[in-house]
């Protein structure tokens, strides 16, 4: 069984473009952030932040994504409120 994913699995991929299986969409990983762990938690929560062109909104849902230099990751991707501009922001939360 694969170990739970950690922020370290994604940090080297910041700036890389991920393809979305079965779709033409592409997401760029723009940042990672550690979350607040509840007292006694065995796992460090973290958040991934992606961007895509605003004209290619990826609906909320479960997707398999893959960067050219990484294996596939199954992620639940959520579009988030984004200031006006050329990009749409997304987040993936690991608790």
C-alpha positions in Angstrom: 0.0 0.0 0.0 1.3 3.5 -0.9 2.1 5.8 2.0 -0.2 8.8 2.4 0.8 11.8 0.2 2.7 14.6 1.8 3.5 18.2 0.8 7.0 16.9 -0.1 5.5 14.8 -2.9 4.3 18.0 -4.6 6.7 20.8 -3.7 9.3 19.8 -6.4 6.5 20.2 -9.0 5.7 23.9 -8.3 5.6 25.7 -11.6 5.0 22.5 -13.6 1.9 21.9 -15.8 -0.3 18.9 -15.0 -2.5 17.3 -17.6 -6.0 16.1 -16.5 -6.8 12.6 -17.7 -9.6 12.4 -20.3 -9.7 16.2 -20.7 -7.8 18.9 -22.6 -7.4 20.9 -19.4 -4.0 21.8 -18.0 -3.3 23.0 -14.5 -0.2 24.7 -13.2 0.8 23.9 -9.7 1.6 27.4 -8.3 2.1 26.8 -4.6 1.9 24.5 -1.6 1.0 25.4 1.9 1.1 23.6 5.2 -2.3 23.6 7.1 -3.0 23.6 10.8 -2.9 20.2 12.3 -5.3 19.5 15.2 -3.7 18.6 18.5 -2.6 15.0 18.5 -3.0 14.6 14.7 -0.7 12.0 13.2 -0.8 13.8 9.8 0.3 17.2 8.7 -2.5 18.8 6.5 -1.5 20.7 3.4 -3.0 22.5 0.5 -2.1 22.6 -3.2 -2.9 25.7 -5.3 -3.3 25.3 -9.1 -4.1 27.8 -11.9 -5.6 27.4 -15.4 -6.6 29.9 -18.0 -9.9 31.5 -16.9 -11.6 30.5 -20.2 -11.0 26.7 -19.3 -12.8 26.3 -16.0 -12.4 22.8 -14.6 -15.6 21.9 -12.6 -15.2 20.7 -9.1 -14.6 17.0 -8.9 -12.2 14.1 -8.7 -9.6 13.9 -11.4 -6.4 12.1 -12.2 -3.6 14.5 -13.0 -0.1 14.0 -14.1 3.0 16.2 -14.7 5.5 15.1 -17.3 8.0 14.1 -14.7 5.6 12.5 -12.1 3.3 9.6 -11.7 -0.4 10.1 -11.7 -2.2 11.6 -8.7 -5.9 11.2 -7.9 -7.1 14.6 -6.6 -10.4 16.3 -5.7 -10.0 19.7 -7.3 -12.1 22.7 -6.2 -12.3 26.0 -8.1 -12.0 28.9 -5.7 -13.0 32.6 -5.9 -10.4 34.2 -8.0 -9.7 38.0 -8.5 -10.3 39.2 -12.1 -7.5 38.3 -14.4 -6.3 35.8 -16.9 -6.2 32.7 -14.5 -8.7 30.7 -12.5 -7.4 29.4 -9.1 -8.1 25.9 -7.7 -7.2 24.2 -4.4 -6.8 20.6 -3.3 -6.9 20.0 0.5 -5.3 17.1 2.2 -6.4 16.6 5.9 
